[in-house]
Amino acid sequence: MPHLAAEVADRVWRAWWKPNGYPLEHITGLVQNNFNSAPLPFALVAHHGSTFVGTASVIVSDMEERPQYTLWVAAVWVDPPFRRLGIGGAIVRHAALAAFATGAETAYLCALPARRRFYEGLGWSLQEQNVGDHLLDVFTLKTV
Ligand SMILES: CC(C)(COP(=O)(O)OP(=O)(O)OC[C@H]1O[C@@H](n2cnc3c(N)ncnc32)[C@H](O)[C@@H]1OP(=O)(O)O)[C@@H](O)C(=O)NCCC(=O)NCCS
């Protein structure tokens, strides 16, 4: 479903790139790569028929400041009408399991402190705080 790649690019751009002045084209290639590459990086898409619902990606590196950490669950997004139904949690769980399926023993994730309750509620452990210019939390989840 190629249109889902375009929707992922649109949401990721609006949430994280457009506010910093980047054009949509800056992100479309990166997102397309998440659909074409094997085994990494990759994007997961939740959809209801042809309706885009949400997404997350598993990528090799997400923070310039922490090149030693890999793999990362990134670009977690659920469209507003579908929020608070448990879908975001389910996407993050699937993404972590997919990361572990590639052989990773630890998954990493960075987020604004406002998301701390969400990720801790999903079993992720706060590893570091105030990382990088955006003062992000870094979380880890270990395979069992
Ligand atoms: C963060 C985000 C992905 C969460 O998606 P979601 O589908 O709403 O997530 P869930 O439904 O699994 O859980 C969200 C919250 O709703 C709660 N919830 C879930 N179902 C609920 C229900 N039926 N009634 C009340 N609350 C509910 C969860 O417990 C969770 O609570 P919390 O805010 O205390 O953590 C979504 O809000 C989003 O896309 N935000 C914008 C982008 C963003 O911030 N992404 C994260 C970047 S790190």
The ligand as a Gaussian input file, in Angstrom:
#p B3LYP/6-31G(d) Opt

LIG

0 1
 C        1.664000       9.590000      22.122000
 C        0.641000       8.896000      21.230000
 C        1.390000       8.073000      20.183000
 C       -0.208000       7.959000      22.096000
 O       -1.091000       7.248000      21.234000
 P       -2.466000       6.617000      21.795000
 O       -2.997000       5.679000      20.759000
 O       -3.353000       7.694000      22.279000
 O       -1.899000       5.782000      23.010000
 P       -2.688000       4.816000      23.957000
 O       -4.144000       4.880000      23.737000
 O       -2.025000       3.481000      23.832000
 O       -2.370000       5.443000      25.379000
 C       -2.359000       6.873000      25.561000
 C       -2.880000       7.207000      26.903000
 O       -4.264000       6.997000      26.905000
 C       -4.619000       6.120000      27.964000
 N       -5.758000       5.365000      27.511000
 C       -5.774000       4.348000      26.637000
 N       -7.039000       3.906000      26.462000
 C       -7.832000       4.687000      27.241000
 C       -9.209000       4.738000      27.499000
 N      -10.065000       3.875000      26.940000
 N       -9.671000       5.698000      28.334000
 C       -8.826000       6.566000      28.908000
 N       -7.504000       6.561000      28.715000
 C       -7.004000       5.621000      27.900000
 C       -3.387000       5.299000      28.187000
 O       -3.354000       4.716000      29.476000
 C       -2.355000       6.369000      28.034000
 O       -2.345000       7.137000      29.217000
 P       -1.202000       8.122000      29.646000
 O       -1.496000       9.407000      28.907000
 O       -1.383000       8.260000      31.105000
 O        0.097000       7.520000      29.237000
 C       -0.315000       9.915000      20.547000
 O       -0.899000      10.726000      21.534000
 C        0.368000      10.793000      19.512000
 O        0.507000      10.424000      18.340000
 N        0.811000      12.002000      19.921000
 C        1.488000      12.944000      19.025000
 C        2.866000      12.451000      18.628000
 C        3.735000      12.099000      19.810000
 O        3.795000      12.810000      20.800000
 N        4.440000      10.970000      19.663000
 C        5.380000      10.490000      20.673000
 C        6.704000      11.033000      20.320000
 S        7.937000      10.372000      21.417000

